[in-house]
Amino acid sequence: MTRARRRRAALLVLAATLLVAVWLSLAVGSRQVPLGAVVDALASALGGGSAPAGSDAGVVVDQRLPRTALGLAAGAALGVSGALVQAVTRNPLADPGILGVTAGASFAAAVAVGVLGASATGGGVWAALLGALLASVLVQLVGASAAGGGGRGSPVQLLLAGLALGAVLAGLTSALRLSDPQAFSALVVWESGNLADRGWAGLAAVWPLLAAGLVVALALTPALNAVALGDDLAQALGARVWLVRAAAVGAVALLAGGATAAAGPIAFVGLVVPHVVRWAVGPDQRWLVACCAVAAPVLLLLADVVGRVVLRPGELPAGVVTAALGAPVLVALVRRQRVPAP
C-alpha cells in the first residue's frame, strides 16, 4: 500500500471510529439508551421537538449531547495543539502544558473562583481562558528576550521559558489553595478534567476561539513541514521561522486554552495522540494535524465512557481516565521505538 493510500485509509478508519465513539457517548452511562432511542432523540432535537425530562430522549438531548459535543471540541483542540507544539519545538515529548498554557489557565481559574468568588462553570471559564492566553504571551516574550538582540527565540528557549513559567504558576496555584482549602473546593471537579455538567454554556464560551485556532493550525501546516527541517533550511526555503513559531504558539494558546477553560486540565491527549497518528500517517503536518483532529476526540470520548461505567452509578473524570490509559500506551510506543521524531 502506498503512503497516500495508507493515509487516506487511516483517516477513514479514524472517522468511522469517531462515529462509534459518539454513539457510545450518547448511549452508555448509568442509564443505557438503545441505539434506536438515540437516533429518535437526535432526529427530534434537530426537528425542534422537546424531550420529556427523565425519558431516554431527555437524557440524550439534555445531558449527553452537550457532553459529547464538548468532548469532540476539546479533544480535537488538544490533539491539534499537541501536534503543533511537537512540530514547533521539534520535541516528540512536548505537549501543550509544556508551554505553560495549562498552568496559566489553572492559576487564573483559582484566582477567579477562590479569591473573587466566581463560579467554576461561569466566570472561572473566562478567567482560565484569559490565563492561558496571557501565559502563552509571556512564554513568547521570555523566549524572545532570551534570544538576545534578534528577539527570535529557539525551540529550546521556548521550552525553557514555558517550563519555568509553568512551575511558577503551579506553585502560586498550590499556595492559593493551601491558604484557604474551603474556598477553592469548587475547583476540584474542574481540575480533574471533567466533561460532565458543563452544558452548552461551557462550549458556547470557547468554540469561536477553538475554531479560530484550528483554522490557523491548518493554514500553518505547509510552513511547519519546512520548520521541521531546521531553522536554517526552512529560511532558505522562504519560511519566516519566527513568525511561523509565534503563530503556532498563538494557535496552541487558543486551542489548549479554550479546551482547558471549558473542560479543565486533561492530560496525555495532546501527547499520546500525535505519537500514534505520526506512526500511522508519517510526519507530514498536513495529514498529522487533520488526523489528530479526528483521533483525539475518539480517545477523550472513550475515556469519558469508561469513566461512567467503572464506578457506576458514580463517575471517574475523563482526565483521570486519559492519564490511566495514555501512560501505558506512551510507554509501549517508546519501548518499541516505532514513532519517528516530528
SVG drawing of the C-alpha trace seen along z (x, -y; Angstrom):
<svg xmlns="http://www.w3.org/2000/svg" viewBox="-42 -44 64 47">
<polyline fill="none" stroke="black" stroke-width="0.4" points="0.0,0.0 1.4,-3.4 1.8,-6.1 -1.0,-8.2 -3.4,-5.3 -2.3,-4.4 -3.0,-8.0 -6.5,-8.0 -7.2,-4.6 -6.1,-5.8 -8.3,-8.9 -11.3,-6.8 -10.8,-4.4 -10.4,-7.2 -13.6,-8.8 -15.5,-5.5 -14.1,-5.0 -15.2,-8.5 -18.8,-7.8 -18.7,-4.7 -17.3,-6.8 -20.0,-9.4 -22.7,-6.7 -21.2,-5.2 -21.0,-8.6 -24.7,-9.2 -25.9,-5.7 -23.7,-4.4 -23.8,-5.6 -25.6,-4.9 -28.7,-4.5 -28.3,-2.6 -30.1,-4.1 -30.8,-1.8 -29.5,-2.9 -33.0,-3.4 -33.8,-5.8 -30.6,-7.7 -31.5,-8.2 -35.0,-9.2 -33.9,-11.7 -31.4,-13.3 -34.0,-13.5 -36.5,-15.1 -33.9,-17.6 -32.9,-18.5 -36.6,-18.9 -37.1,-21.4 -39.0,-19.0 -38.7,-18.8 -37.8,-15.7 -39.7,-14.9 -37.5,-15.2 -36.4,-11.8 -37.1,-10.0 -34.4,-8.3 -34.7,-11.2 -34.3,-13.7 -31.2,-12.0 -29.6,-12.0 -30.6,-15.6 -30.3,-17.4 -27.3,-15.6 -25.3,-13.5 -25.4,-15.6 -23.8,-18.7 -21.2,-16.4 -20.4,-14.7 -20.1,-18.0 -17.7,-19.3 -15.7,-16.1 -15.5,-16.4 -14.4,-20.1 -12.0,-19.7 -10.5,-16.5 -9.8,-18.0 -8.3,-21.1 -6.0,-19.1 -4.9,-16.8 -4.1,-19.5 -2.4,-21.7 -0.2,-18.8 0.8,-18.2 1.7,-21.9 3.8,-22.0 5.7,-18.9 6.3,-20.4 7.4,-23.9 9.7,-22.6 10.9,-19.6 10.4,-17.6 8.3,-14.4 7.7,-14.5 6.2,-18.0 2.6,-18.8 0.5,-22.0 1.2,-22.0 5.0,-22.4 4.3,-26.0 2.6,-27.0 -0.8,-27.1 -2.4,-24.7 -0.7,-26.2 -1.8,-29.7 -5.4,-28.5 -5.3,-26.8 -3.8,-29.8 -6.3,-32.2 -9.3,-29.9 -8.0,-29.6 -7.9,-33.4 -11.3,-33.9 -13.0,-31.1 -11.2,-31.2 -10.4,-34.9 -13.0,-36.7 -15.8,-34.3 -16.7,-33.4 -18.3,-30.1 -16.2,-27.3 -18.5,-27.0 -19.1,-30.7 -16.5,-33.3 -13.9,-30.6 -14.1,-29.5 -13.4,-33.0 -10.6,-33.5 -9.0,-30.2 -9.1,-31.2 -7.6,-34.6 -4.9,-33.0 -3.9,-30.5 -3.6,-33.3 -1.5,-35.5 0.7,-32.6 1.4,-31.9 2.2,-35.6 4.6,-35.6 6.4,-32.5 6.8,-34.1 8.3,-37.3 10.6,-35.5 11.8,-33.1 12.4,-36.1 14.2,-38.1 16.5,-35.1 17.5,-35.1 19.2,-38.5 19.1,-41.3 17.3,-39.2 14.3,-38.7 13.6,-35.4 13.8,-32.5 14.8,-29.0 12.7,-25.9 14.9,-25.2 14.5,-28.7 10.7,-28.5 10.6,-25.2 12.7,-26.5 10.5,-29.6 7.4,-27.5 8.7,-25.1 9.9,-28.0 6.6,-29.9 4.5,-26.7 6.5,-25.8 6.0,-29.3 2.3,-29.4 1.8,-25.9 3.5,-26.9 1.3,-30.0 -1.8,-28.0 -0.8,-25.5 -0.1,-28.3 -3.5,-29.9 -5.3,-26.6 -3.4,-25.8 -4.2,-29.3 -8.0,-28.5 -8.9,-25.0 -12.6,-25.5 -12.7,-28.5 -11.1,-26.5 -13.1,-23.3 -15.3,-24.3 -12.2,-23.8 -11.7,-20.1 -14.0,-18.8 -12.8,-21.2 -9.1,-20.5 -9.7,-16.7 -10.7,-17.3 -14.4,-16.6 -16.9,-16.8 -20.0,-16.3 -22.4,-19.1 -20.9,-21.7 -24.0,-22.1 -24.0,-24.1 -22.7,-27.2 -19.3,-25.8 -18.8,-25.1 -20.5,-28.3 -18.0,-30.4 -14.9,-28.9 -16.0,-27.5 -15.1,-30.6 -11.6,-30.5 -11.3,-26.8 -12.5,-27.3 -10.0,-30.2 -7.2,-28.1 -8.0,-25.2 -8.1,-27.4 -4.7,-28.9 -3.3,-25.4 -4.4,-24.1 -3.1,-27.1 0.3,-26.7 0.9,-23.0 2.9,-23.6 5.2,-26.0 5.6,-23.6 6.8,-21.0 9.6,-23.4 10.4,-24.3 10.7,-20.6 13.8,-20.5 15.6,-23.0 15.6,-26.8 18.4,-27.4 17.0,-25.2 13.5,-26.5 14.7,-30.1 16.4,-29.0 13.1,-27.7 11.4,-31.0 9.7,-30.3 9.7,-33.1 10.6,-30.7 10.0,-33.2 6.6,-34.2 5.5,-30.6 6.6,-29.7 4.8,-32.7 1.6,-31.9 1.8,-28.3 2.1,-29.2 -0.8,-31.5 -2.9,-28.7 -1.9,-26.4 -3.0,-29.1 -6.4,-29.3 -6.9,-25.6 -5.4,-24.2 -6.5,-27.3 -10.1,-27.0 -10.2,-23.3 -8.8,-23.6 -11.1,-26.5 -14.2,-24.5 -13.3,-21.0 -10.4,-21.5 -6.8,-20.2 -6.9,-16.9 -3.5,-15.1 -1.9,-12.9 -4.3,-13.6 -2.0,-16.2 1.0,-14.0 -0.1,-10.5 -2.4,-11.1 0.2,-12.9 2.6,-10.0 0.1,-7.3 -1.0,-9.3 2.5,-10.1 3.3,-6.3 0.2,-5.8 0.5,-8.7 4.0,-9.9 5.5,-13.3 3.6,-15.4 2.0,-18.1 -0.9,-18.4 -2.1,-14.8 -0.9,-14.8 -2.9,-17.8 -6.0,-16.6 -5.9,-13.1 -5.2,-14.4 -8.3,-16.5 -10.2,-13.2 -8.3,-10.8 -8.1,-12.9 -11.9,-13.1 -12.0,-9.4 -9.6,-9.0 -11.4,-11.6 -14.9,-10.3 -14.0,-6.7 -12.2,-7.8 -15.4,-9.6 -17.5,-6.5 -15.1,-4.3 -15.3,-6.8 -19.1,-6.5 -19.0,-2.7 -16.2,-1.7 -17.8,-3.3 -21.5,-3.2 -23.6,-4.9 -20.8,-7.2 -18.2,-8.5 -14.5,-9.0 -13.5,-12.3 -12.3,-11.9 -9.0,-13.5 -8.2,-10.7 -9.1,-8.0 -7.0,-9.6 -4.0,-9.6 -4.5,-6.0 -5.0,-4.9 -2.4,-7.2 0.6,-6.5 0.8,-2.7 0.3,-3.5 3.1,-6.0 5.4,-3.7 4.7,-0.9 5.4,-3.2 8.7,-4.4 9.8,-0.9 9.1,0.3 10.7,-2.8 8.3,-2.9 7.4,-6.6 9.7,-8.9 10.5,-12.4 8.5,-15.2"/>
</svg>
